[in-house]
Amino acid sequence: MNQNLTQRFKVIEEALTKPPIPHEPYKQSLKAWAMYCLRDRGFKVIYAQNADFAIETKGGEKLYFKVSNNPVEQDSSISWIVWDSTSKSANLIPPLVQTKD
């Protein structure tokens, strides 16, 4: 992963670990909350056919995300946002293999 992409994932992770609003599962879905947090940080969140959503960078690159309340059996070619109900926090799991769109 190049340095620019690594920095981008740090900003994404910070948006989820220091959110503008807390995630309240009884009020909003994890997907809606994650998208809100990322938009609040200025990310362009867009529709993705094979993921829950994507972030489009200024260069046109897309980073794909799926969200889950269950941390098992995740596709390592995509980024995951996993909610830990015990610690009441979101964890970002970047992809192991970065693909170009």
N, CA, C and O atoms as CSV, one atom per row, in Angstrom:
chain,resi,resn,atom,element,x,y,z
A,1,MET,N,N,0.849,-1.168,0.000
A,1,MET,CA,C,0.000,0.000,0.000
A,1,MET,C,C,0.896,1.233,0.000
A,1,MET,O,O,1.810,1.344,0.817
A,2,ASN,N,N,0.632,2.155,-0.916
A,2,ASN,CA,C,1.494,3.328,-0.968
A,2,ASN,C,C,1.180,4.296,0.180
A,2,ASN,O,O,0.160,4.175,0.859
A,3,GLN,N,N,2.079,5.250,0.371
A,3,GLN,CA,C,1.966,6.165,1.512
A,3,GLN,C,C,0.693,7.010,1.459
A,3,GLN,O,O,0.068,7.242,2.494
A,4,ASN,N,N,0.304,7.470,0.277
A,4,ASN,CA,C,-0.898,8.279,0.128
A,4,ASN,C,C,-2.129,7.483,0.540
A,4,ASN,O,O,-3.010,8.000,1.227
A,5,LEU,N,N,-2.185,6.223,0.119
A,5,LEU,CA,C,-3.309,5.361,0.471
A,5,LEU,C,C,-3.305,5.036,1.960
A,5,LEU,O,O,-4.360,4.988,2.592
A,6,THR,N,N,-2.134,4.816,2.512
A,6,THR,CA,C,-2.013,4.556,3.945
A,6,THR,C,C,-2.523,5.750,4.740
A,6,THR,O,O,-3.239,5.579,5.727
A,7,GLN,N,N,-2.162,6.952,4.320
A,7,GLN,CA,C,-2.629,8.172,4.985
A,7,GLN,C,C,-4.152,8.297,4.887
A,7,GLN,O,O,-4.814,8.688,5.848
A,8,ARG,N,N,-4.695,7.964,3.720
A,8,ARG,CA,C,-6.143,8.031,3.520
A,8,ARG,C,C,-6.864,7.086,4.488
A,8,ARG,O,O,-7.881,7.450,5.079
A,9,PHE,N,N,-6.329,5.874,4.641
A,9,PHE,CA,C,-6.950,4.927,5.564
A,9,PHE,C,C,-6.848,5.398,7.015
A,9,PHE,O,O,-7.730,5.105,7.822
A,10,LYS,N,N,-5.780,6.126,7.355
A,10,LYS,CA,C,-5.671,6.684,8.713
A,10,LYS,C,C,-6.770,7.710,8.959
A,10,LYS,O,O,-7.357,7.737,10.041
A,11,VAL,N,N,-7.056,8.550,7.974
A,11,VAL,CA,C,-8.116,9.559,8.097
A,11,VAL,C,C,-9.486,8.878,8.193
A,11,VAL,O,O,-10.337,9.293,8.979
A,12,ILE,N,N,-9.690,7.838,7.394
A,12,ILE,CA,C,-10.945,7.083,7.434
A,12,ILE,C,C,-11.119,6.448,8.809
A,12,ILE,O,O,-12.194,6.513,9.404
A,13,GLU,N,N,-10.046,5.834,9.305
A,13,GLU,CA,C,-10.116,5.199,10.621
A,13,GLU,C,C,-10.430,6.217,11.711
A,13,GLU,O,O,-11.216,5.937,12.616
A,14,GLU,N,N,-9.822,7.393,11.628
A,14,GLU,CA,C,-10.088,8.441,12.615
A,14,GLU,C,C,-11.543,8.917,12.552
A,14,GLU,O,O,-12.140,9.236,13.581
A,15,ALA,N,N,-12.108,8.964,11.343
A,15,ALA,CA,C,-13.512,9.362,11.193
A,15,ALA,C,C,-14.434,8.384,11.910
A,15,ALA,O,O,-15.506,8.765,12.382
A,16,LEU,N,N,-14.017,7.126,11.990
A,16,LEU,CA,C,-14.840,6.098,12.632
A,16,LEU,C,C,-14.558,5.955,14.119
A,16,LEU,O,O,-15.455,5.609,14.888
A,17,THR,N,N,-13.320,6.217,14.535
A,17,THR,CA,C,-12.977,6.080,15.953
A,17,THR,C,C,-13.248,7.350,16.743
A,17,THR,O,O,-13.380,7.310,17.966
A,18,LYS,N,N,-13.333,8.492,16.035
A,18,LYS,CA,C,-13.689,9.768,16.660
A,18,LYS,C,C,-14.842,10.365,15.856
A,18,LYS,O,O,-14.686,11.404,15.215
A,19,PRO,N,N,-16.002,9.702,15.893
A,19,PRO,CA,C,-17.117,10.119,15.028
A,19,PRO,C,C,-17.796,11.402,15.496
A,19,PRO,O,O,-17.722,11.766,16.670
A,20,PRO,N,N,-18.470,12.090,14.547
A,20,PRO,CA,C,-19.212,13.300,14.912
A,20,PRO,C,C,-20.433,12.971,15.768
A,20,PRO,O,O,-20.870,13.794,16.574
A,21,ILE,N,N,-20.979,11.776,15.596
A,21,ILE,CA,C,-22.098,11.293,16.412
A,21,ILE,C,C,-21.821,9.837,16.778
A,21,ILE,O,O,-21.203,9.118,15.993
A,22,PRO,N,N,-22.260,9.391,17.942
A,22,PRO,CA,C,-22.048,7.988,18.294
A,22,PRO,C,C,-22.965,7.070,17.475
A,22,PRO,O,O,-24.056,7.467,17.065
A,23,HIS,N,N,-22.504,5.850,17.249
A,23,HIS,CA,C,-23.358,4.870,16.569
A,23,HIS,C,C,-24.341,4.301,17.588
A,23,HIS,O,O,-23.951,3.748,18.617
A,24,GLU,N,N,-25.609,4.451,17.275
A,24,GLU,CA,C,-26.670,3.918,18.124
A,24,GLU,C,C,-27.472,2.937,17.273
A,24,GLU,O,O,-28.354,3.341,16.515
A,25,PRO,N,N,-27.157,1.634,17.403
A,25,PRO,CA,C,-27.755,0.623,16.521
A,25,PRO,C,C,-29.274,0.646,16.465
A,25,PRO,O,O,-29.854,0.254,15.452
A,26,TYR,N,N,-29.928,1.094,17.521
A,26,TYR,CA,C,-31.385,1.147,17.522
A,26,TYR,C,C,-31.926,2.359,16.758
A,26,TYR,O,O,-33.124,2.429,16.483
A,27,LYS,N,N,-31.049,3.320,16.412
A,27,LYS,CA,C,-31.479,4.517,15.680
A,27,LYS,C,C,-31.094,4.488,14.207
A,27,LYS,O,O,-31.858,4.948,13.360
A,28,GLN,N,N,-29.904,3.947,13.891
A,28,GLN,CA,C,-29.454,3.948,12.497
A,28,GLN,C,C,-28.619,2.702,12.227
A,28,GLN,O,O,-28.023,2.121,13.134
A,29,SER,N,N,-28.592,2.308,10.956
A,29,SER,CA,C,-27.799,1.139,10.572
A,29,SER,C,C,-26.310,1.501,10.628
A,29,SER,O,O,-25.936,2.673,10.579
A,30,LEU,N,N,-25.492,0.487,10.731
A,30,LEU,CA,C,-24.043,0.701,10.732
A,30,LEU,C,C,-23.603,1.335,9.420
A,30,LEU,O,O,-22.741,2.214,9.408
A,31,LYS,N,N,-24.192,0.892,8.320
A,31,LYS,CA,C,-23.858,1.446,7.006
A,31,LYS,C,C,-24.179,2.942,6.949
A,31,LYS,O,O,-23.340,3.736,6.524
A,32,ALA,N,N,-25.377,3.329,7.372
A,32,ALA,CA,C,-25.778,4.744,7.339
A,32,ALA,C,C,-24.872,5.582,8.236
A,32,ALA,O,O,-24.482,6.690,7.870
A,33,TRP,N,N,-24.538,5.051,9.408
A,33,TRP,CA,C,-23.674,5.775,10.342
A,33,TRP,C,C,-22.277,5.959,9.757
A,33,TRP,O,O,-21.718,7.054,9.818
A,34,ALA,N,N,-21.711,4.891,9.190
A,34,ALA,CA,C,-20.363,4.971,8.608
A,34,ALA,C,C,-20.334,5.964,7.448
A,34,ALA,O,O,-19.407,6.766,7.335
A,35,MET,N,N,-21.345,5.909,6.593
A,35,MET,CA,C,-21.400,6.844,5.471
A,35,MET,C,C,-21.499,8.284,5.970
A,35,MET,O,O,-20.851,9.174,5.420
A,36,TYR,N,N,-22.298,8.520,7.001
A,36,TYR,CA,C,-22.421,9.859,7.578
A,36,TYR,C,C,-21.075,10.348,8.117
A,36,TYR,O,O,-20.668,11.481,7.857
A,37,CYS,N,N,-20.394,9.489,8.866
A,37,CYS,CA,C,-19.100,9.865,9.453
A,37,CYS,C,C,-18.088,10.233,8.374
A,37,CYS,O,O,-17.340,11.198,8.526
A,38,LEU,N,N,-18.062,9.471,7.292
A,38,LEU,CA,C,-17.113,9.736,6.209
A,38,LEU,C,C,-17.475,10.995,5.436
A,38,LEU,O,O,-16.593,11.769,5.064
A,39,ARG,N,N,-18.755,11.207,5.193
A,39,ARG,CA,C,-19.179,12.444,4.517
A,39,ARG,C,C,-18.863,13.664,5.368
A,39,ARG,O,O,-18.491,14.715,4.846
A,40,ASP,N,N,-19.012,13.522,6.683
A,40,ASP,CA,C,-18.715,14.609,7.602
A,40,ASP,C,C,-17.246,15.025,7.503
A,40,ASP,O,O,-16.918,16.190,7.731
A,41,ARG,N,N,-16.366,14.088,7.168
A,41,ARG,CA,C,-14.937,14.375,7.003
A,41,ARG,C,C,-14.582,14.809,5.589
A,41,ARG,O,O,-13.408,14.997,5.269
A,42,GLY,N,N,-15.599,14.969,4.739
A,42,GLY,CA,C,-15.356,15.485,3.390
A,42,GLY,C,C,-15.150,14.429,2.318
A,42,GLY,O,O,-14.800,14.766,1.187
A,43,PHE,N,N,-15.356,13.160,2.645
A,43,PHE,CA,C,-15.219,12.111,1.646
A,43,PHE,C,C,-16.449,12.075,0.741
A,43,PHE,O,O,-17.568,12.325,1.189
A,44,LYS,N,N,-16.233,11.764,-0.525
A,44,LYS,CA,C,-17.324,11.602,-1.484
A,44,LYS,C,C,-17.737,10.132,-1.442
A,44,LYS,O,O,-17.049,9.271,-1.992
A,45,VAL,N,N,-18.858,9.851,-0.789
A,45,VAL,CA,C,-19.358,8.487,-0.635
A,45,VAL,C,C,-20.345,8.218,-1.765
A,45,VAL,O,O,-21.294,8.975,-1.970
A,46,ILE,N,N,-20.108,7.122,-2.499
A,46,ILE,CA,C,-20.918,6.822,-3.676
A,46,ILE,C,C,-21.453,5.386,-3.620
A,46,ILE,O,O,-21.018,4.576,-2.802
A,47,TYR,N,N,-22.392,5.099,-4.498
A,47,TYR,CA,C,-22.965,3.763,-4.643
A,47,TYR,C,C,-21.897,2.797,-5.162
A,47,TYR,O,O,-21.045,3.176,-5.966
A,48,ALA,N,N,-21.949,1.566,-4.702
A,48,ALA,CA,C,-21.053,0.519,-5.191
A,48,ALA,C,C,-21.860,-0.753,-5.395
A,48,ALA,O,O,-22.587,-1.184,-4.500
A,49,GLN,N,N,-21.735,-1.345,-6.557
A,49,GLN,CA,C,-22.534,-2.524,-6.878
A,49,GLN,C,C,-22.161,-3.742,-6.044
A,49,GLN,O,O,-23.046,-4.469,-5.592
A,50,ASN,N,N,-20.876,-3.980,-5.832
A,50,ASN,CA,C,-20.431,-5.190,-5.134
A,50,ASN,C,C,-19.916,-4.923,-3.725
A,50,ASN,O,O,-19.155,-5.717,-3.172
A,51,ALA,N,N,-20.335,-3.806,-3.153
A,51,ALA,CA,C,-19.948,-3.448,-1.788
A,51,ALA,C,C,-21.101,-2.646,-1.199
A,51,ALA,O,O,-22.073,-2.336,-1.888
A,52,ASP,N,N,-20.983,-2.314,0.081
A,52,ASP,CA,C,-22.031,-1.497,0.699
A,52,ASP,C,C,-21.970,-0.055,0.213
A,52,ASP,O,O,-23.003,0.592,0.040
A,53,PHE,N,N,-20.756,0.445,-0.007
A,53,PHE,CA,C,-20.551,1.773,-0.571
A,53,PHE,C,C,-19.098,1.915,-0.962
A,53,PHE,O,O,-18.278,1.045,-0.668
A,54,ALA,N,N,-18.779,3.011,-1.624
A,54,ALA,CA,C,-17.398,3.292,-2.018
A,54,ALA,C,C,-17.091,4.752,-1.723
A,54,ALA,O,O,-17.991,5.581,-1.590
A,55,ILE,N,N,-15.818,5.041,-1.624
A,55,ILE,CA,C,-15.342,6.419,-1.505
A,55,ILE,C,C,-14.579,6.707,-2.782
A,55,ILE,O,O,-13.703,5.940,-3.180
A,56,GLU,N,N,-14.918,7.822,-3.425
A,56,GLU,CA,C,-14.215,8.213,-4.636
A,56,GLU,C,C,-13.233,9.330,-4.293
A,56,GLU,O,O,-13.606,10.333,-3.684
A,57,THR,N,N,-11.987,9.147,-4.687
A,57,THR,CA,C,-10.955,10.142,-4.413
A,57,THR,C,C,-10.951,11.195,-5.524
A,57,THR,O,O,-11.609,11.034,-6.552
A,58,LYS,N,N,-10.205,12.266,-5.298
A,58,LYS,CA,C,-10.118,13.328,-6.295
A,58,LYS,C,C,-9.536,12.832,-7.602
A,58,LYS,O,O,-9.866,13.358,-8.665
A,59,GLY,N,N,-8.674,11.826,-7.542
A,59,GLY,CA,C,-8.080,11.257,-8.746
A,59,GLY,C,C,-8.979,10.260,-9.447
A,59,GLY,O,O,-8.590,9.696,-10.470
A,60,GLY,N,N,-10.172,10.030,-8.923
A,60,GLY,CA,C,-11.104,9.102,-9.537
A,60,GLY,C,C,-10.983,7.670,-9.042
A,60,GLY,O,O,-11.751,6.802,-9.457
A,61,GLU,N,N,-10.024,7.416,-8.156
A,61,GLU,CA,C,-9.863,6.076,-7.598
A,61,GLU,C,C,-11.010,5.795,-6.636
A,61,GLU,O,O,-11.502,6.700,-5.962
A,62,LYS,N,N,-11.433,4.534,-6.576
A,62,LYS,CA,C,-12.519,4.154,-5.678
A,62,LYS,C,C,-12.013,3.160,-4.644
A,62,LYS,O,O,-11.299,2.210,-4.963
A,63,LEU,N,N,-12.401,3.403,-3.399
A,63,LEU,CA,C,-12.094,2.490,-2.299
A,63,LEU,C,C,-13.421,1.893,-1.858
A,63,LEU,O,O,-14.345,2.620,-1.494
A,64,TYR,N,N,-13.514,0.571,-1.891
A,64,TYR,CA,C,-14.767,-0.119,-1.606
A,64,TYR,C,C,-14.832,-0.596,-0.163
A,64,TYR,O,O,-13.837,-1.042,0.408
A,65,PHE,N,N,-16.037,-0.492,0.418
A,65,PHE,CA,C,-16.247,-0.855,1.818
A,65,PHE,C,C,-17.477,-1.724,1.983
A,65,PHE,O,O,-18.476,-1.569,1.281
A,66,LYS,N,N,-17.377,-2.640,2.929
A,66,LYS,CA,C,-18.533,-3.386,3.418
A,66,LYS,C,C,-18.570,-3.177,4.919
A,66,LYS,O,O,-17.537,-2.951,5.550
A,67,VAL,N,N,-19.761,-3.252,5.488
A,67,VAL,CA,C,-19.919,-3.094,6.932
A,67,VAL,C,C,-20.481,-4.383,7.512
A,67,VAL,O,O,-21.195,-5.129,6.841
A,68,SER,N,N,-20.142,-4.628,8.776
A,68,SER,CA,C,-20.607,-5.856,9.410
A,68,SER,C,C,-20.645,-5.693,10.921
A,68,SER,O,O,-19.841,-4.972,11.512
A,69,ASN,N,N,-21.592,-6.375,11.519
A,69,ASN,CA,C,-21.640,-6.472,12.975
A,69,ASN,C,C,-20.984,-7.763,13.431
A,69,ASN,O,O,-20.897,-8.035,14.628
A,70,ASN,N,N,-20.528,-8.553,12.481
A,70,ASN,CA,C,-19.956,-9.855,12.760
A,70,ASN,C,C,-18.552,-9.919,12.154
A,70,ASN,O,O,-18.420,-9.852,10.932
A,71,PRO,N,N,-17.515,-10.046,12.955
A,71,PRO,CA,C,-16.144,-9.962,12.445
A,71,PRO,C,C,-15.590,-11.210,11.766
A,71,PRO,O,O,-14.378,-11.297,11.571
A,72,VAL,N,N,-16.415,-12.166,11.403
A,72,VAL,CA,C,-15.883,-13.389,10.793
A,72,VAL,C,C,-16.142,-13.447,9.290
A,72,VAL,O,O,-17.065,-12.814,8.776
A,73,GLU,N,N,-15.314,-14.213,8.606
A,73,GLU,CA,C,-15.452,-14.498,7.177
A,73,GLU,C,C,-15.568,-13.257,6.307
A,73,GLU,O,O,-16.567,-13.068,5.612
A,74,GLN,N,N,-14.557,-12.425,6.346
A,74,GLN,CA,C,-14.568,-11.222,5.522
A,74,GLN,C,C,-13.693,-11.401,4.293
A,74,GLN,O,O,-12.644,-12.043,4.351
A,75,ASP,N,N,-14.127,-10.837,3.201
A,75,ASP,CA,C,-13.395,-10.831,1.951
A,75,ASP,C,C,-12.207,-9.880,2.118
A,75,ASP,O,O,-12.396,-8.690,2.369
A,76,SER,N,N,-10.992,-10.399,1.980
A,76,SER,CA,C,-9.805,-9.575,2.234
A,76,SER,C,C,-9.431,-8.665,1.067
A,76,SER,O,O,-8.441,-7.938,1.153
A,77,SER,N,N,-10.203,-8.691,-0.026
A,77,SER,CA,C,-9.895,-7.817,-1.157
A,77,SER,C,C,-10.639,-6.485,-1.062
A,77,SER,O,O,-10.518,-5.638,-1.946
A,78,ILE,N,N,-11.407,-6.305,0.010
A,78,ILE,CA,C,-12.215,-5.104,0.188
A,78,ILE,C,C,-12.020,-4.601,1.621
A,78,ILE,O,O,-11.680,-5.381,2.510
A,79,SER,N,N,-12.231,-3.320,1.843
A,79,SER,CA,C,-12.134,-2.766,3.196
A,79,SER,C,C,-13.403,-3.088,3.969
A,79,SER,O,O,-14.499,-3.116,3.408
A,80,TRP,N,N,-13.241,-3.329,5.250
A,80,TRP,CA,C,-14.383,-3.647,6.112
A,80,TRP,C,C,-14.459,-2.661,7.264
A,80,TRP,O,O,-13.436,-2.234,7.800
A,81,ILE,N,N,-15.672,-2.306,7.637
A,81,ILE,CA,C,-15.933,-1.543,8.854
A,81,ILE,C,C,-16.745,-2.490,9.726
A,81,ILE,O,O,-17.878,-2.839,9.396
A,82,VAL,N,N,-16.156,-2.897,10.837
A,82,VAL,CA,C,-16.775,-3.896,11.702
A,82,VAL,C,C,-17.109,-3.260,13.045
A,82,VAL,O,O,-16.257,-2.642,13.683
A,83,TRP,N,N,-18.354,-3.419,13.461
A,83,TRP,CA,C,-18.805,-2.877,14.744
A,83,TRP,C,C,-18.565,-3.898,15.838
A,83,TRP,O,O,-18.991,-5.048,15.732
A,84,ASP,N,N,-17.883,-3.475,16.888
A,84,ASP,CA,C,-17.646,-4.317,18.058
A,84,ASP,C,C,-18.640,-3.874,19.128
A,84,ASP,O,O,-18.464,-2.827,19.750
A,85,SER,N,N,-19.683,-4.672,19.338
A,85,SER,CA,C,-20.729,-4.284,20.280
A,85,SER,C,C,-20.252,-4.320,21.727
A,85,SER,O,O,-20.837,-3.660,22.585
A,86,THR,N,N,-19.197,-5.083,22.007
A,86,THR,CA,C,-18.658,-5.141,23.362
A,86,THR,C,C,-17.998,-3.818,23.742
A,86,THR,O,O,-18.277,-3.254,24.800
A,87,SER,N,N,-17.120,-3.332,22.867
A,87,SER,CA,C,-16.414,-2.074,23.152
A,87,SER,C,C,-17.161,-0.858,22.622
A,87,SER,O,O,-16.760,0.280,22.867
A,88,LYS,N,N,-18.263,-1.107,21.883
A,88,LYS,CA,C,-19.055,-0.045,21.261
A,88,LYS,C,C,-18.176,0.869,20.410
A,88,LYS,O,O,-18.191,2.092,20.545
A,89,SER,N,N,-17.402,0.216,19.518
A,89,SER,CA,C,-16.527,0.968,18.627
A,89,SER,C,C,-16.455,0.276,17.264
A,89,SER,O,O,-16.720,-0.918,17.129
A,90,ALA,N,N,-16.089,1.068,16.271
A,90,ALA,CA,C,-15.942,0.550,14.916
A,90,ALA,C,C,-14.466,0.310,14.633
A,90,ALA,O,O,-13.603,1.078,15.059
A,91,ASN,N,N,-14.196,-0.757,13.916
A,91,ASN,CA,C,-12.829,-1.077,13.506
A,91,ASN,C,C,-12.757,-1.083,11.993
A,91,ASN,O,O,-13.633,-1.626,11.320
A,92,LEU,N,N,-11.697,-0.470,11.462
A,92,LEU,CA,C,-11.461,-0.460,10.024
A,92,LEU,C,C,-10.465,-1.557,9.696
A,92,LEU,O,O,-9.389,-1.631,10.291
A,93,ILE,N,N,-10.828,-2.407,8.748
A,93,ILE,CA,C,-9.928,-3.456,8.285
A,93,ILE,C,C,-9.662,-3.179,6.806
A,93,ILE,O,O,-10.517,-3.438,5.960
A,94,PRO,N,N,-8.456,-2.643,6.492
A,94,PRO,CA,C,-8.136,-2.341,5.093
A,94,PRO,C,C,-7.987,-3.637,4.294
A,94,PRO,O,O,-7.796,-4.705,4.875
A,95,PRO,N,N,-8.073,-3.545,2.972
A,95,PRO,CA,C,-7.915,-4.744,2.151
A,95,PRO,C,C,-6.474,-5.236,2.179
A,95,PRO,O,O,-5.540,-4.456,2.365
A,96,LEU,N,N,-6.310,-6.536,1.991
A,96,LEU,CA,C,-4.963,-7.109,1.897
A,96,LEU,C,C,-4.416,-6.894,0.491
A,96,LEU,O,O,-3.212,-6.717,0.305
A,97,VAL,N,N,-5.305,-6.911,-0.493
A,97,VAL,CA,C,-4.922,-6.723,-1.891
A,97,VAL,C,C,-5.679,-5.516,-2.398
A,97,VAL,O,O,-6.909,-5.484,-2.355
A,98,GLN,N,N,-4.946,-4.516,-2.882
A,98,GLN,CA,C,-5.594,-3.320,-3.396
A,98,GLN,C,C,-5.767,-3.475,-4.897
A,98,GLN,O,O,-4.795,-3.714,-5.613
A,99,THR,N,N,-6.990,-3.341,-5.377
A,99,THR,CA,C,-7.261,-3.469,-6.812
A,99,THR,C,C,-7.567,-2.103,-7.392
A,99,THR,O,O,-8.070,-1.218,-6.701
A,100,LYS,N,N,-7.260,-1.944,-8.666
A,100,LYS,CA,C,-7.561,-0.706,-9.376
A,100,LYS,C,C,-8.899,-0.848,-10.069
A,100,LYS,O,O,-9.258,-1.940,-10.510
A,101,ASP,N,N,-9.634,0.234,-10.171
A,101,ASP,CA,C,-10.934,0.234,-10.830
A,101,ASP,C,C,-10.777,0.555,-12.291
A,101,ASP,O,O,-11.766,0.603,-13.023
